Amino acid sequence: MITFIIIGSIGLLLLLVALPLGDVFDIGDGALSGTSLGAGAVAFGAIGSIVTANGLPIVWAYAASAVFAILTVLGVQVMVNRLRATEDGRPRTLVGVAGTVTATITPSRAGEVSLDDPSELERRLAWADVEIAEGTRVVVVEQSGGRVKVRPAAAAPDDAV
């Protein structure tokens, strides 16, 4: 039983290191993660200890542990790969996106804008070099974290004939 406890403890340590550090222990360009290996080792140790404690032959303990550990590694790896696929990657630039001022912007005080972009669900803090009144159409010229610098949008030409 001591073998199963040691393997389970090593797996727990691997999990505790791999979860906060992420891809440090990835094998084969992400084909196998430290998280899934740690979970598999914990499963191997737990199942082996349970089978041994119930008095079953050691062969059954190793067989059951190996099968359960492999299933655990595969299941956790599938979840890790799905989570990686949902990561945003690099931040998207908002320079050039149009919007409307929702709270007046002055050179000395930030205001708010609502941007016309499908990914923009909330208003953003905005600053400008000139005063821009609420309701004015603007264009983003710079981005700093969650804040944007805007300028008034160019007026549309008159449709005079």
C-alpha positions in Angstrom: 0.0 0.0 0.0 2.9 2.3 0.6 3.7 2.4 -3.1 0.2 3.7 -3.9 0.5 6.4 -1.2 3.9 7.6 -2.5 2.7 7.7 -6.2 -0.5 9.5 -5.1 1.5 12.0 -3.0 3.8 12.7 -6.0 0.8 13.2 -8.2 -0.7 15.7 -5.7 2.6 17.6 -5.6 2.7 17.7 -9.4 -0.9 19.0 -9.4 -0.1 21.7 -6.9 2.8 22.9 -9.1 1.2 22.4 -12.5 -2.1 24.2 -11.8 -0.6 27.6 -11.0 2.3 27.4 -13.4 0.3 26.1 -16.3 2.2 24.8 -19.3 5.6 24.2 -17.5 5.1 20.4 -17.5 3.6 20.0 -20.9 4.9 17.0 -22.9 4.7 16.7 -26.6 3.8 20.3 -27.4 0.7 20.2 -25.2 -0.4 16.6 -26.0 0.0 15.7 -22.3 -0.2 18.3 -19.5 1.3 18.2 -16.0 -2.2 18.7 -14.7 -3.5 15.5 -16.3 -0.4 13.5 -15.3 -0.8 14.7 -11.7 -4.5 13.8 -11.7 -3.6 10.4 -13.1 -1.0 9.8 -10.4 -3.5 10.8 -7.7 -6.1 8.5 -9.1 -3.6 5.6 -9.4 -2.6 6.1 -5.7 -6.2 6.4 -4.5 -7.6 3.4 -6.3 -4.6 1.3 -5.4 -4.9 2.2 -1.7 -8.6 1.5 -1.7 -8.3 -1.9 -3.4 -5.4 -2.9 -1.1 -7.3 -1.7 2.0 -10.2 -4.0 1.0 -7.9 -7.0 1.0 -8.0 -7.8 -2.7 -4.9 -9.3 -4.4 -2.2 -6.8 -5.3 -2.5 -7.7 -9.0 -6.0 -6.3 -8.9 -4.8 -3.2 -7.2 -2.2 -2.5 -9.9 -4.6 -3.4 -12.7 -7.5 -1.3 -11.4 -5.1 1.6 -10.6 -3.6 1.6 -14.0 -6.9 1.5 -15.8 -8.4 4.3 -13.7 -5.3 6.4 -13.9 -5.2 6.2 -17.8 -8.9 7.1 -17.9 -8.3 10.0 -15.6 -5.3 11.3 -17.6 -7.3 11.1 -20.8 -10.4 12.8 -19.3 -8.5 15.6 -17.7 -6.4 16.2 -20.8 -9.7 16.5 -22.9 -10.9 19.2 -20.4 -7.5 21.0 -20.5 -7.5 21.1 -24.3 -11.1 22.4 -24.3 -10.1 25.2 -21.9 -7.1 26.1 -24.0 -9.3 26.4 -27.1 -11.4 29.0 -25.3 -8.6 31.3 -24.3 -8.7 34.7 -25.8 -5.2 35.0 -27.1 -3.9 38.5 -27.5 -6.0 41.6 -26.7 -7.9 43.1 -29.6 -7.2 46.7 -30.5 -10.1 49.2 -30.6 -8.3 51.9 -32.5 -10.6 53.1 -35.4 -13.8 51.8 -33.8 -16.6 54.4 -33.7 -19.0 55.0 -30.8 -21.1 57.6 -29.0 -20.2 59.6 -25.9 -22.5 58.6 -23.0 -21.0 61.0 -20.4 -19.3 64.3 -21.4 -15.5 64.2 -21.8 -13.3 67.1 -20.9 -9.5 67.4 -21.1 -9.3 67.4 -17.3 -12.0 64.7 -16.7 -12.6 61.3 -18.2 -16.1 60.5 -19.6 -17.7 57.4 -21.0 -18.3 56.0 -24.5 -20.4 53.2 -25.9 -18.5 51.6 -28.8 -20.2 50.2 -31.9 -18.4 46.8 -31.9 -20.1 43.4 -31.4 -17.5 42.5 -28.6 -18.2 45.7 -26.7 -21.0 45.0 -24.3 -20.3 47.7 -21.7 -19.3 51.4 -21.8 -15.6 52.3 -21.5 -13.9 55.2 -19.7 -12.6 57.7 -22.3 -10.4 60.7 -22.4 -9.8 63.4 -25.1 -7.8 66.5 -25.8 -10.9 68.6 -26.3 -14.3 68.7 -24.7 -16.8 66.3 -26.3 -20.5 66.6 -25.3 -22.8 63.6 -24.6 -24.3 62.1 -27.7 -21.4 63.1 -30.0 -20.1 60.5 -32.4 -16.4 59.7 -31.8 -13.6 57.4 -33.1 -11.1 55.7 -30.9 -7.5 56.9 -31.6 -5.6 55.2 -28.7 -6.2 52.5 -26.2 -4.7 52.1 -22.7 -5.9 49.0 -20.9 -9.6 49.4 -20.5 -9.6 53.1 -21.3 -9.8 54.7 -24.7 -8.7 58.1 -26.2 -11.3 59.4 -28.6 -11.7 62.3 -31.0 -14.9 63.6 -32.6 -15.8 61.7 -35.7 -15.6 63.6 -39.0 -18.9 65.1 -39.9 -20.6 63.4 -42.9 -20.6 65.5 -46.0 -23.9 67.3 -46.9 -25.9 65.6 -49.5 -26.5 68.9 -51.4 -27.3 68.5 -55.1 
